[in-house]
Amino acid sequence: MAKPAAEQSQQAAAARFVDDYLPALLAQASLLISSEFHVVARQQGFSVSEWRVMASLAGGSAISIGQLAQVTVTKQPTVTRLLDRMEAKGQVERLPHDSDRRVTLVRITRKGSQTVAHLMELAREHERRVLEPFGLERAEQLKDTLRQMIALHAEAPGLEVEPGD
């Protein structure tokens, strides 16, 4: 007996390579969840790129522009132009590296931290809503697993940071 069209369609969809391929699943989940929050960021007066930079620098020490580009998943020239605008607003500052003149570091300023504080609270609320269906323990396990994956693959080819970044 023939299967109903809806069941055939579900089986065909489940058979797609990307439906069981980790990088594709991570990318899709990231896009969907991030897009939901990007609406909130824009409503608060931040571009997506500004939000990513501020969130990446908040609560941390100065990092190189190249590292910032990697963490924000943004091309380095774009990050550099964005930092010019954000520095003019007093949200970030550039610093020389202690031992390598080719490297420029960047950190968030007190003003920048104050500017992004409310948006970070909204981001945590969004994260709680996204993870709530899975329970606290599973959510923490997922985040731990993702942190381990990032650490294991941080030196992946194509992610080299050039001196001067």
Backbone torsions as a table, in degrees:
resi	resn	phi	psi	omega
1	MET	NA	137.6	-177.0
2	ALA	-72.0	144.6	178.4
3	LYS	-80.5	148.4	176.5
4	PRO	-59.3	152.1	-177.4
5	ALA	-57.8	-39.7	-179.1
6	ALA	-62.7	-41.3	179.9
7	GLU	-67.8	-40.6	177.4
8	GLN	-62.1	-41.0	180.0
9	SER	-64.2	-41.7	178.5
10	GLN	-63.2	-42.4	179.7
11	GLN	-66.2	-40.1	178.6
12	ALA	-64.0	-42.0	179.5
13	ALA	-64.9	-40.8	-179.1
14	ALA	-67.7	-22.8	-178.3
15	ALA	-83.7	-8.6	179.6
16	ARG	-64.8	140.1	-179.9
17	PHE	-54.7	-46.4	-174.7
18	VAL	-66.2	-18.2	-179.7
19	ASP	-76.2	-9.2	178.8
20	ASP	-133.3	17.3	-177.9
21	TYR	-107.9	115.4	-172.2
22	LEU	-50.5	-51.9	-179.4
23	PRO	-57.7	-37.7	179.1
24	ALA	-68.0	-41.2	179.0
25	LEU	-65.2	-42.8	177.9
26	LEU	-62.4	-44.2	-179.4
27	ALA	-63.4	-43.8	179.8
28	GLN	-64.6	-46.1	179.5
29	ALA	-61.4	-44.2	-179.9
30	SER	-61.3	-46.4	-179.7
31	LEU	-60.3	-47.4	-177.2
32	LEU	-65.6	-47.6	-176.8
33	ILE	-69.9	-43.1	179.1
34	SER	-63.5	-41.8	-178.9
35	SER	-59.9	-37.4	176.9
36	GLU	-59.3	-44.4	-177.0
37	PHE	-77.6	-28.0	179.7
38	HIS	-60.4	-30.5	175.1
39	VAL	-60.2	-45.4	179.3
40	VAL	-64.0	-44.6	-179.6
41	ALA	-58.8	-44.8	179.6
42	ARG	-64.0	-39.3	177.9
43	GLN	-62.3	-27.4	179.8
44	GLN	-89.6	3.8	175.7
45	GLY	90.5	14.9	179.3
46	PHE	-108.5	140.3	167.8
47	SER	-76.4	162.9	178.2
48	VAL	-58.8	-43.2	-179.0
49	SER	-64.9	-41.7	177.5
50	GLU	-62.0	-43.9	178.6
51	TRP	-59.0	-46.4	-178.8
52	ARG	-61.9	-42.1	179.2
53	VAL	-65.1	-49.7	-177.8
54	MET	-61.6	-44.7	-179.5
55	ALA	-65.2	-34.1	-179.7
56	SER	-73.0	-29.5	-178.6
57	LEU	-92.3	-24.8	-175.0
58	ALA	-60.9	130.2	175.8
59	GLY	75.9	7.5	-177.7
60	GLY	-124.2	177.0	177.7
61	SER	-88.1	173.7	-179.9
62	ALA	-62.1	141.7	176.2
63	ILE	-131.5	163.2	-179.8
64	SER	-71.8	158.1	178.5
65	ILE	-62.2	-37.9	177.2
66	GLY	-62.4	-43.1	177.1
67	GLN	-63.9	-40.9	179.1
68	LEU	-61.8	-41.7	177.8
69	ALA	-60.7	-41.0	-179.8
70	GLN	-65.9	-47.5	-177.7
71	VAL	-65.5	-37.1	-178.8
72	THR	-86.4	-3.4	-179.4
73	VAL	55.2	51.1	-177.4
74	THR	-134.7	144.1	177.9
75	LYS	-64.5	143.3	-175.1
76	GLN	-58.4	-43.5	178.3
77	PRO	-59.9	-35.3	177.5
78	THR	-65.7	-43.2	178.5
79	VAL	-62.2	-42.6	-179.0
80	THR	-60.7	-45.7	178.1
81	ARG	-64.0	-41.2	178.8
82	LEU	-63.1	-42.5	178.6
83	LEU	-62.4	-35.5	176.3
84	ASP	-57.4	-47.1	-179.7
85	ARG	-67.5	-42.4	-177.9
86	MET	-69.8	-33.5	176.8
87	GLU	-67.3	-39.1	178.2
88	ALA	-63.3	-28.9	177.8
89	LYS	-85.3	-5.1	-179.4
90	GLY	79.7	17.9	-178.0
91	GLN	-87.1	-29.0	179.3
92	VAL	-137.0	163.8	174.3
93	GLU	-140.0	148.1	177.1
94	ARG	-98.2	145.5	-178.6
95	LEU	-135.7	150.0	174.6
96	PRO	-74.7	150.5	174.5
97	HIS	-74.1	145.6	-177.8
98	ASP	-61.3	-39.5	-172.8
99	SER	-122.5	-7.3	-177.5
100	ASP	-129.3	105.0	-177.2
101	ARG	-63.0	-20.2	-178.6
102	ARG	-76.4	-16.3	-174.7
103	VAL	-101.0	131.2	173.5
104	THR	-109.5	130.7	177.9
105	LEU	-99.3	158.4	177.7
106	VAL	-137.2	143.3	175.3
107	ARG	-143.7	158.4	178.4
108	ILE	-77.7	145.5	177.5
109	THR	-90.8	171.3	175.4
110	ARG	-59.2	-43.5	178.7
111	LYS	-61.0	-42.9	178.4
112	GLY	-62.2	-42.4	178.4
113	SER	-61.5	-42.5	178.9
114	GLN	-66.7	-37.8	-179.2
115	THR	-63.7	-38.0	-173.7
116	VAL	-96.1	-6.7	-174.3
117	ALA	-55.6	-48.6	-178.3
118	HIS	-64.9	-39.7	179.6
119	LEU	-64.4	-35.6	177.9
120	MET	-66.9	-35.9	174.7
121	GLU	-62.4	-43.6	178.3
122	LEU	-64.1	-35.8	178.4
123	ALA	-65.4	-41.2	178.1
124	ARG	-64.5	-39.6	176.8
125	GLU	-62.0	-43.3	178.4
126	HIS	-62.1	-44.7	179.1
127	GLU	-59.5	-44.0	179.0
128	ARG	-59.6	-42.6	179.3
129	ARG	-64.7	-38.9	179.9
130	VAL	-66.6	-41.5	-174.2
131	LEU	-88.1	-19.0	-175.9
132	GLU	-50.2	-43.1	-179.0
133	PRO	-61.8	-17.5	-176.1
134	PHE	-97.5	-12.1	-177.8
135	GLY	84.8	153.9	-175.7
136	LEU	-60.6	-44.9	-176.9
137	GLU	-63.8	-47.8	179.0
138	ARG	-64.5	-37.4	179.6
139	ALA	-62.9	-44.8	179.0
140	GLU	-65.7	-37.7	176.9
141	GLN	-63.1	-42.5	178.3
142	LEU	-60.5	-48.3	-179.2
143	LYS	-64.0	-39.9	176.8
144	ASP	-62.4	-43.6	179.0
145	THR	-61.6	-44.3	179.8
146	LEU	-64.6	-41.0	177.1
147	ARG	-61.3	-40.0	178.1
148	GLN	-65.1	-42.1	177.7
149	MET	-60.1	-44.7	-180.0
150	ILE	-61.0	-45.5	-179.9
151	ALA	-63.0	-41.5	-179.0
152	LEU	-68.6	-27.2	-174.9
153	HIS	-114.4	13.3	-177.7
154	ALA	-62.5	-25.8	-178.9
155	GLU	-100.2	25.5	-178.0
156	ALA	-61.0	145.4	176.8
157	PRO	-55.9	142.2	179.4
158	GLY	92.4	-6.4	-179.7
159	LEU	-109.3	14.4	-178.8
160	GLU	-60.3	140.2	176.4
161	VAL	-100.8	124.7	-177.8
162	GLU	-77.1	146.9	172.4
163	PRO	-56.7	144.5	-178.5
164	GLY	93.9	-6.2	178.7
165	ASP	-77.3	NA	NA
